[in-house]
């Protein structure tokens, strides 16, 4: 059996040849280059893992939020850790009339997510007119709820950005795309802040790609 | 007739001209070509609820217990009606209650005539969705004129199916019959349920075998007729009319005429009230809110029928729970936009009840809807706008679900306010409503000042410890040169004077910190740049 015949068989596919993924452009050229499809996937979960807060994870998605809100779609923030500051969002180009915050009465502290938060995440992902849903989950969320969220994101054609701590990088996750963010060593004092993005999981051959923003 | 055209066309001859034009068999009289005026023959549907007295009391429960109905206040009560489970145990109407108890575990309910009347009114209201001519037939039936609705509902069979399904969902058992007159429909529903008679001329044959008792005459008249040897309706019909009118009252004759369609039988139409109010008494007390879902679903079914019948929409449902002392607990279900979607309301009710904790056991649940809006014309959408079809509905359903499960304040929007104080420079708003005082930075004309603001703001500024005269947060903070001084005016209540800095943590994150200018000159963390 030659290689050609093997390739003809149904059920065989090459890693580099995948059907094109519908994406939102990220707004950063370097990042577009290393992501499959050239941007954030339009339907599916994206996990962004950060070692510490404040290094720029939200800034990474800000151009996409601005573009989606100006196009008239809803942006849903599910139980954010702090208050999203409206003047800063406005300066970043986000149309505030399309921003929805979901505030839940109970907050999870250390271990495990409340069922309420996961339910609200799922509703936001299923909401067809929502383009982006931002969620903050912990390292101990089990795989089954994550899988439900992934399916909900596909059903509602929503980009679900999940911010999680970097300690769960070793766990498997059903997200379509996983990125790890860190500040490059030796550049702590610089402004604007430099950020190093590493692709942990992606469709196709983008695993391990890095870029510096 | 010879096929020769007459030379003069007179009025009477015109008909014969037409008649000759129509080929017809020899000897047969040709029908005139002018079509007869079509008159609408009314068709009446009678719903007979023989178990109404029991159903109205048990429909709040799940129907799994054997129940019987007794007359209250009687010394030796007898079973009036029994439900399915009780009948399976062998309990029949007329049995003494003591004997019935011997046959098995029973729930005993006392008859409540007021509830029956209220239920009949509710049923009439509910039936308005099928036709605009509904009339109650006390004590246990209602009659609908359905000929005008047949086209809308796709035929009699389809209408009957929807009716049966709806009544089942409401929790009632009913028999029905269809006939050209309301009285005939009532008789048939009681004696031969599911009979359908469409032609008035078939009525005498259909009704001939029914016993005289089906007419529900006064006992004296009934006995007198019995002495004459009249047993069935057919016999009654054959009696001479003047004799009947003289011997008994003319009213009897009129009754028979109305029955067989020789005389019109107008019925007073049912007028729906302006607001919807219904309640279900539960057969036994419940102390968990989940058990109220069955009754709530029935009430929503009634509400759906009422809204469809009145072509109205509603945005607020007011529920109240009554405990055994008469105390009331109310809660509201608000919808993001007016609708009459029963399934959506049921979903919201389920979410609310799942989370509700009852302080006292509940005996009855009621629903009041006063906030009615008439149906609007559907939104004229641009045919070519992609993906905006479900815009309003999608948001409304999402918002309703979230608010029902997580509370009224679960969903909020953001806006910018023109204020110097950072914590006052933003505000919460209801999404989709007018922005009000909120503007955007562009409108404020703040473009000249290039100020950087953090993407996150802490709810309350966090006091920072100071070590070696440096503010400290998970490590020493390095301040970036360049400060912003914010001072609010002295005439404002909480005047503040702060110097804001950008600080870099040991791990590389950037924070927004400030130092008070007066007082203790403490350091605070106010925001996080991302």
Interface residues (C-beta under 8 A of the other chain):
Chain A: X51 X52 X53 X54 X55 X56 X57 X58 X59 X62 X72 X74 X80 X81 X82 X83 X84 X85 X86 X87 X88 X89 X90 X91 X92 X96 X97 X99 X100 X101 X102 X103 X104 X105 X116 X119 X120 X123 X124 X127 X128 X129 X130 X182 X183 X187 X188 X189 X191 X193
Chain B: X387 X388 X390 X391 X394 X395 X398 X401 X402 X405 X406 X407 X409 X410 X411 X412 X413 X414 X415 X416 X422 X425 X426 X427 X431 X435 X438 X440 X441 X442 X452 X453 X454 X455 X456 X457 X458 X459 X474 X478 X480 X502 X504 X505 X506 X507 X508 X509 X510 X511 X527 X528 X529 X530
